[in-house]
Amino acid sequence: PTGAQAAEFGHLPDNITVLEGESVVLRCKIDEEVTHKAWLNRSNILFTGTDKWSLDSRVSLVNNNNSDFSIKIERVMVADEGPYTCSFQARNQPRTAHVYLIVQVPARIVNISQDKSVNEGDDVSLFCLAVGRPEPTVTWKDFKYGLLNEGEFLEITEIKRHQAEEFECITNNGVAPPDTRRVKVTVNYPPVITDVKNMPAQLGKTAILRCEAMAVPTASFEWYRDDRRPVENDNTLKIKNEKTRSLLLFTNVTEKHFGNYTCFASNRLGASNASMLLFSEYAIADTLALKL
């Protein structure tokens, strides 16, 4: 920062607050004739008149005249925090003025959990460690449900698949804007087939059987005929696998295509299967005619 916070003795609050890295000027106003004067930090002498005793290059004398005896501390550090005293001799009487310098440090996150991949039902523990002066608060934010959890640790017992999301750690001590970071939690679970329908088809036309499966990691798919023979691509049938589903595409339906098909979805946590029929539309029409 280019400017420096100034503090004047005589018009001085007990405490002066400055941000780490900034500069501060401590002004000692003198309204009488002085023979000796000095600046001290605790018991350490910084200046006696114009003589510098401090070896710290960040500390300098700003003014030294009959009415103003001021020092400047640049790039303030936490170690600079503490009591400062302006002492002077006037009419053979010692005079002192005191101030306490408080150094504030913006809150920042120094360590946080890495992104996690866990299995459904596991217990999950996330941590977020922060530093700052004054001591910062730490809050975990749950984006999906808008929940807040106070403290450095976030514990989730027997995590469920719907709890997979990003969790945000927020630390704040009112000195600067909050510091935030996120942790992504992925929840693995075995496939669950969610969309199965028997499909009517016409000879010589196209038809599709669909198998939808939710899973983490993404499921791999296999198809079987009613006699457990694996279904393979040929010139009339194609298998198209997408991220969450598999399609059986019949480009030219023949009698041999009608029958029961089983979709098998699996990942490293388990498997699921479901069966569906590809049947002739005419079979439905014939059945309805017989009923009538």
Steps between C-alpha positions, in 0.01 A plus 500: 500500500622850418343676796581449865260504789594785737461502875547815707590494865288736703202426273566132507277201570656234719526264203607557140399232248686438175494223238803280454709635212375857531687797647424700813621837627511554876491874570608647831367857529703727728364836620780609736877541498674164505859414586505124425266266317489134407286229344483155658335172409457313827845543654678533165617851404414589140614864488654752736456830326638449151720208606359171377557206733281250317670281239169451317508674162119519498501748789579862415475847653235708323508828695727641769420859589369702790142379460517162328713193568370223274616160377381281216489121481476360147377156395364434847543143627322308772820522706456880509188466712538633853541816710684810374607792717594856417710634787629856533649732758324836545586753774705228664185286527477166318189460284377187325219407265406143418329316218446133425543397137265221388590318178216333313542222243223416248353154543629244252469127452835324544395135471187327374390148408568378149209401276368163615352194331316274747255212490139548605466426871851616590561760770659816359710752691605831341730755659579866430776674698530879500721767656453869566499771767255527661422127504277427198177306492473198269169399339414217261230572241286232339391632158236238430296561814630840612612362836779655704727318742723693742851379573813371330365145460200377302387147584255306282387164637411221254496729199227450242524544125285814504757664732768496229589864426748781556534631854636853552718604793471868596732671748453857620625729775356831378840636394465433126255320270454132599734236358321205340593162352301196391525124541322264261362176644412223254282215629536166323211253484405194294273527194126539533302444180227763485334480157378168358213467249369222280489628144272409207657484154397447138674267257737687270489812718740642758470446875691596817536338842633733770681422823562794734727453803621744764840416647830647623740413348305489172361155425610282211223320312449156349194353326382137497227310312250276679731201472780702664690543177685834488353741250752613242496763228401387153358662188149522652581567867731754661590555865551868586638575847465850641597645839198384700322268258537234232286469188422197286433634150314269260528642148290234325283296734453132410324213675830389654527829689183451703563370848631577847812716547690552825704811572792448739655816655809475719782695663762406759244526783236268359255423222135517411294342222157536349310322224270638230310369200519593137171374359287528187242777486282259303497266798323772699253561218425126473447474877259795500309352205456170679364678809251689290 
